Amino acid sequence: MNLNPFNSKDQEEKENLASVLENSKEMEEDLMRTYLITAERVHDNDELKERLENFAQGNAKRTKQIVDELTDLTDQ
């Protein structure tokens, strides 16, 4: 029996945040893959290929940050 009504609300908010972060991670990973696949298909424009690879690197960094946030959230 839960005698403190704030615990369930805090847990629900934590789960909602985790869900948002997980969805964001998945979107970042999808974008990263899309940029990398597209960059691999570019053969006649080195500048565009490099920009796409840089976009993918940015997505990889954001994905890592989101994973770190999820880890921190679950450790609380």
N, C-alpha and C positions, 0 to 999 in steps of 0.2 A: 504494500500500500504506500502510495506517495503522499506524504504529509506536506510537502513543500510544492505548491503549485508552480513556482517559478522554475523548478528543475525541468519539468516536462516542456515548458515553453522554451527554455534555453536549449534543450536537446533538439526540439523541433527547428529552431532557428539555426542551430549548428548543422543539422541535416540538410536544411534548405541551402545554406551556404556551400556545403560540400557538393550538393547537386549542381549548383551554378558553376562552381569551380571545375567539376568533372566535365560538364558540358563545354565549358570554355577550353579545357585541355584538349578535348576531342576536336573542337573546331580548329584550334591552333595546329594540331597534328595533321588534320586534313589539308589545311592550307599549305603547311610545310611540304607535304607530299606532292601536292599539286604544283607548287613552285619548282620543286626539284625535277619532277617529271617533265614539266614544260621546258625548264632550262636544258635538260638532256636532249630535247627535240630541236632546240635552236642551234643551227649550224652556221648561219650566215650573218649573225649579229652578236659579236662578242660582248658589246656593252650591255645589251638586253640580257644575255645569258648571265653575266656577272650580277646585274641588278636582281634577277630572279633568285640566284643563289644567295645573295645578301638578304632578300626577303625571307628565304627559308631559314637562314641562320637566325634572323630575328624571331621567327616563330619558334625555333628550337629553344632559344633563350627564354621566351615567354612561357613555353611549355614547362621548362625546368622550374621557373619561378612558381607556376601554378602547382606543380607537384610538391614543391617545398611548402607552399601554403596548405595544401591538403594534408601533408604529413604533420605540420604543426597543429592543424585543426583536430586531427584524430588523436594527437598526443595530449590534448588538453583534458 
